[in-house]
Amino acid sequence: MDTVIVQLPCPGPDMAPGAAPALLRMGPGETAVFGRGEPGRPVAIPLSDQGVSRRAGEVAAAEDYWRLSNFSTTATYVVENLEGAGEHIKVAPGRLGAPVPFELSRVLLPALGEPASFKVFAPQHAYLDGGRRGADGEHTVSPFALDPTAKYFLVLLALCEPRLRSPSTAAVPGVTEVLARLRALPSCRGLTRSAVNYHIDYLVCTKLRLREPYEEGPAGGKREELVALALKFDLVREEHLALLPARRPAARP
């Protein structure tokens, strides 16, 4: 089972327009070196900037998180929490196996140009489900491990809100409507259309693992199937609506 997914850096201007970034999927115990690589010895996560070491560090997948090793003797690396408001950790030169607790992360390395970077997702983060404890054997892994405090969950909730409030409602909100619904939250004031689309793609491809082709529909097949699956398995429920901003009363005629 994939517990860590690395979104590889875009290869550059030769990349086909609209092409999706390549993904490196890793299971527990697997490792991947990042850096510029050496002649005849490419690395799994290539970073082309001349200011980056040939073997700059290593990502190691654990059960539901990952570790970062910094092979540099001088440079500090930064891991940003893409779900946080500036939350990050620093990995000092020579530090090996630093655990990263974030589900969606961006690794930043000093470089000659813009900081070199790549993204790491740990979509199998486990959350307490209130079930029985102490049973023998291997623990049960949730097929859909969603974090209600994450922005992607708020995006999913906003998509599902009309049907949670009125099951007969056919329309699924568009990206603009989702953005307008969430902007009132302090944590979402900086949210953009591209960020909403990013979270939708993360839900579709990584968290809920929908498969193409998506059925065509008035709301767009991807969003339509995402909402249908979330509601079918109660991944979002009425009590979650309290996470959204209060709705404005309808204007009187």
N, C-alpha and C positions, 0 to 999 in steps of 0.2 A: 504494500500500500504506500502511495506517495504521501509523505508527511511534510515535505518541503519542496517548494517550486521556485526556481530562480528564473526571473525574466531577464534574458540576456540583453546586453546593450545593443542598440541598433547598429548594424554594421557600417552605416554611413550613407552618403548621398546616392550610392548605387542601389540602395534598397528600393524595391518596387513600391510605388505610391499605394498607400492603404494596406500594405502587408502587415500582418500581425507579428509582433516580436516573437522570436523563438523562445521556447521554454525548456528548461532543464529540470526534469522531475527526479527527486531523490527520495529514497526510503531510509529508514533507521540504519545508522552505521555507515552510510555512503558519504563520501567526501568529494569536494570539487575545488580545485585550485583556481585562483583568479590572478590576473596580471597580464603582462605583455606577451609572455611565452618566450621560448628560446627557439633558435633555428632547429627545425626537425622535432621540436617538443612543444606542440601547442598546448594551451591550458584549456580547461573546460569553460571558464568564464573569461573571455578575452577583453582586455582593456587596452586600447591602442595608444593612449597618450604617452609620450616619451618620458614624462615625469613619473610614471608608474613603474615599479620594479617588475622585472620579468616574472618572478614568482612572489607576488605581493602578499598573498595570504590564502586562507582556505576556509570554505564553508563546510560544516559537518552537520548532517541531519541526525536528530535524536528522535524520541518517540513522538512528541507533538510540538517540538521547538527546534532551534538550531543553535550551533556554536560558531563563533568567528575567531579565527587565529590570524594574528598580524605578524607577518614574517619580516616586516621592515625594522631596521634598527634606529630609525629617526622619525618616521611619520606616524602620527596618530590618526586612526580611522574613526569615523563617526557613523553611527547607525541611528537613523531617524525613524520615529514611529509615525507612519503615514496616517494613522487614525488620531493622533494626538495634536495638541496645540504647542508645537515646538519641543515636545518630549523627545529625548535622545539619550544615547549612551556613548561613551568614548572608549575606544579600545587602544590601549597604549602600545608603543613599539615593543615587539617581542612577546606580547600577551598571547597565550595559547588557550583555545577552548573557552572563550568568553561566552556565557550563555546569553541569548537574546530572547527576551520575553514577549516581543511584539508579534502580532499576527501579520501585519503588513508593514514591511520595512524597506528603507532605502539605505544602501551602504555608500558612503562618500569617502573618496580618497583624494588627497592633495594631488594636483596635476599642473602642468604648464599652462593649460587653458582653463576652461571650466572644470570644477571638480569631477573626476571620473566617478561613475556611479553605476549601480545595478540594483534591482529590486528583488527582495526575497519574501515569499509568502509561506506562512505556516498554517494552512487552512484546517488542519486537524486538531487545533487547540481544543482541549477538553473543558467542559463546563459541568458543574454539578447539576444533575437532573433530579435529585431528590429521591432516587430509587434506593432499593435495599443495598446494604453494604455487608461485607464480610463473606460473600459467597465464594466458594472454591472455584478454581480455574481462572482462565484469562478474563480480564474485565471486558465489558461490552463497549464498543466504540460507536458513538452516535453517527448515523449516516449523514446527518446534516448538523454540523457543529456551528451554530450561529451565536455570536456575541451580541446581546441586546444593547450593549453600550457602544457598539461600533457604528460608524457612519453608514456603512453598507446596509446595516439592519434598518436604520432610519429610512434609507432610500427604498428598501423593500416594503417597509411599513407604509410609506406614503403611496407606493404603487397599489398596495392592497386596501388602503383605507376606504375607498368608495364601496367595495364589495363587503368589507367587514361591517360597514354601517348599514348597507342595504344590499343583501345578497342578489337581488334582482337587477342591480346596476350592471350594465353591460360594459360601460366605458372604462378603460384602464388609463390612468393619467399619462400624459406625455412628459418628456424631460423638462420642458418649461414649467409645467404645472407642479412637478415634483420639486423643482428648484424654488418656486414661489412658496410652496407649502413649508419647506424646511428652513428658509432663510431667516425666519423669525427666531429660530433657536440660536443662542449664543455660540454653540459649537459649530454651527453651519453658516455663520455670516460670511465666511470667505468661500463658500461652496460655489462652483462654477458648473456650466453645462457639461464641459469635458469631464469634470470630476464625477458628476452624476452618471454619465455614460460609462466612466471607468468602473464605478461601483456596480453598475448593472452587469457589465461584462464579467467582473470578478464573481458575482453571484451566479451568473449563468454558467461560466466555464469551470469555476473552481469550487465554489461552496455547494451548489446544488447540482452541478454537473449535467446540465441539459444537453441533449444531443441534437445536432443538426440533422436534416433540415428542419427549421421551425415552420410550423403551420402559419400560413398567411392569414391575417385578420385585420380588422379595422384599427386595432391598437398597436399593430406591429407584432409579428409572431414571437419575437424574443421576449418582450415584456408580457405578452398575453400568457405564454406558457410558464413564465416565471411566477406570475400571480396565481395561476391555476394550481401549480405544484405547491406553493407556499400555503394556500388555503386548504388544499386537499389533506395535507399532513399537519395542519394546525401549527405551522412554523411561526406564524404571527396570529395573535388572538385579540379579542376585544380589549382585554386588559392592557395590551401593549399600546393602545391608542393614547393612553395617558402620557406617552413619551413625546407625542406631537404637540405643537403649539395649540392653544385653545382656538377654536374656530370662531371667526367673527360672526355675530348675528346678521341675518339677512337684512338688507336695507328695506325699510318700509316704502311702499309705493307712494 
